[in-house]
Amino acid sequence: MTLTQARKRYPLVPDEIIKWALQNIPDPSDVERGLFRLEQAKRIQIKYAN
């Protein structure tokens, strides 16, 4: 997965975290799983913040 693809797929995850994950996590499935969970957490945070 490239940085551009990750930004489109996980728009709520900050760019710095995406860059770090892509550079430091060798297994692409682990990167996707982590970014997906961060995206979910951000959606929940936004939903219940009001």
N, C-alpha and C positions, 0 to 999 in steps of 0.2 A: 504494500500500500504506500502510495506517495503522500506527501504533505498535503497537496491539493485535494486528493481523494479523501483523506482523513478530515480535512476542514469541511468538506461538503457533507460527509456522512455523520460527523459529530460536531455540529455548529455551536453547541453550548460549551464545549470543552475549550479552555483557553489555549491559544496557539503555543505558548511556552511548554505546556504539558504535552501536547501532541508532538512537538519537535523532540522533546526529551525522550518520550516513549519510543519514537521511531529510531532514534539514535542509540538507545541503550537497551532495548529489549530485542533480543535476536529472533525470537519465535513470533512470526506474524499473527498466529492465532492468539497468543498471549496479549499482543498489542491490541488486537480487536476486542478481546474480552474486557481488558482494562478500560479502554476508551468507551466501550458500550456502557459499562457500569458507571463511569463518571458522568456520561450523558444522562443516564437514568436518574442518578442522584441529583443532578442539576435540575432536571424536570420536576422532580418531587419537591425540591427546595423552592422552586418558583411557584409551584401549585399551592403549597401550603404557607407561603410567606405572607399572603394577604389576610 
